[in-house]
């Protein structure tokens, strides 16, 4: 799991550690030579002068730049080609604006978290030169791109590393440990986006809680619904399944098998029926029978198919779901990130389930999907059994990336 990503990060970690040890050795030689303390002080000061001064961007300036970018994107997204499409486009624009706002807020929050976690020390070392660090970070960027990590995530990780290295003091005997902690912090900031405790949400929400599942064909959406149903049953909640993927007869049959295995009610119509009507009937049944949760399956739609995405929006209008969960395939890499963005623009996503994580050697989508849309990664699929879906925990992924 994540072998490719682990290898790229380990390579960067080793190279950065070696460079720092070389620089620390140089500094040690300067301090140990026979020159006077006054000359040593001048040498160290000259080193500091040679270093380019990095302009620190405060929250206010970042917010200004972000707002400017936000306005440019908003203007670009306006579609005035057709009056009939204007209202629909405005709804999409609003959803895109929310996504941009969420990502910008997450960026600001990340910067604040870095400032809180930095361990500053009055004893400074010369450390690694900015030029050498940039070269190493460039290699890391290429490695992360090969691991299917989204570009915005890479930039966040690089910036975090720069900030921490700039403000930390190094002990030669603990360079390796310090470098690993810097990398862990950088990746942790990316993973810790908005958090949502799924079971607490179900407990607190008025019943029935309606959950709509979206995603493309082959992402594992139907099995994820069954896994969620199994979890809810284990926690004492009653459920109703809605077979809203009416475009494929096989999908209805597949969900029916899961419903029988789990002993829950399934509401289904014939193949080709209106999926919004299926969702409506399932919700009415849940209300009449006092069921806790309605899980609405939908057809696997490619995010580029306008008509099918319009159908998705119709289901949302009828079902009025409390949660819309995007189910993405970890093996799809950056495609899963693009899909999540598009679904978020059309219907709005409240959370993400990432499937097939156990077979994902790269790991880029697990790092990227939640960060890029500013929504919580709720669960990760690690197998085909009902129990093989675990609540996502940032520390779990950190342990898998940096563990043996």
C-alpha positions, 0 to 999 in steps of 0.5 A: 500500500502506497509503496510508490509514494513511500519510496519517493518521500523516502528518497527526498528524506535521505537526500535532504538529510545528507545535505543538512549533515554536510552543511552542519559539518561545515558549520562545525569546522568553522566553529572549531577553527583557530580564528577569533570569535569576532571573525567567526561571527563575521563569517556567520553574519555574511552567510545570513546576508547572502541568503535571500530574504523570503517575503512572509505573506501574512493572512491578510495579504494571502486573503487579498490575493485569494479574493482577486483570484476568486473574482477572476475565476468567478468572472471566467465561469460566467456563461452568458451564451444562452438565457435558458442555461444562465440560471443553471450555470449560476447555480453551478457557479455558486457551487464552484465559488463555495469550493474555491472559498473552501480551498482558500480557507483551508490554505489559510488554516494550514498556514496558521497551523504551521505557525503554531507547530513550528519549534523555534530556537534561539540557537540557529544553524546555517542549514541548507542553502535555498538553492539546494533546497529548491533543487531537492523540492523540485525532485520531490515535486516530480516524484509526487506528480508521478505518484498522482498527487494533485499539484495544489497538494504538492505546493502545500507540502513544499511550502510547509517544508520550506517554512519548517526548515527555515525556522527550526534548529538542527542537532547533528545527531538528530537530523534524520528524526527532525527531517522525518517529523517535518515531512510528517507535519507537511503531509498531516496538514494536507490530510487534516481537512474538514472532519466529520464523524459519520456516526455522530452525524447520524445520531444527531440528525432528524430521521430519516437521514437521507444519504445520496451516493454519487460516482462513476461506473466501477468506483465501487459505489454499490459495495460502499453502500452495502458496507455503510449499511453493515456499519449502521446495522452494527451501530443499531440504526435501521436502513432502507436502500434505494436502487436509484441506478435504473440505467443498469438492470445488473446494478439493481440486482447487485444492490438487491443481493447486498440487501438480502445479505444484510437483511434490510429493505430495498426499494426498487423499480424496473430498469429504465424507471425514473431514479428520482421516483425511486428515491422519493418512494424509499424516503416515504417508506422510511418515514412510514416505517420509522427507519433511521437512514435512507441510502440512495444509489445512483447511476455511475455517471462520467463527470463530462456527460451533461445530461446525466449530471442534470439527472443527478441534480434532479435526484438531489432536488427530489430527495433533498439529501442530508449528505451527498457522498462521492465514491472514488476509486483510489486507483484512478489517481488524479482522475478521481480528484477531477471527478470529485471536483466536477461532482462537487460543482454540479450537486455539491459533495459533503464527504468522500469514500475512497475505495480500493486503497489496499491495492493502491501503490501510488497513494496520490488520490488519498492525499489529494481528493479531500484537500482539493475540494475541502471536504472530509474523507470519511472512509477508505475501502481496504477489501471486499468484505463488508467490514473492510471499510474503515473511518479515515484517520490521518495518522493511519495514512502517515503510519502507512507512508512512513512505516516499514 
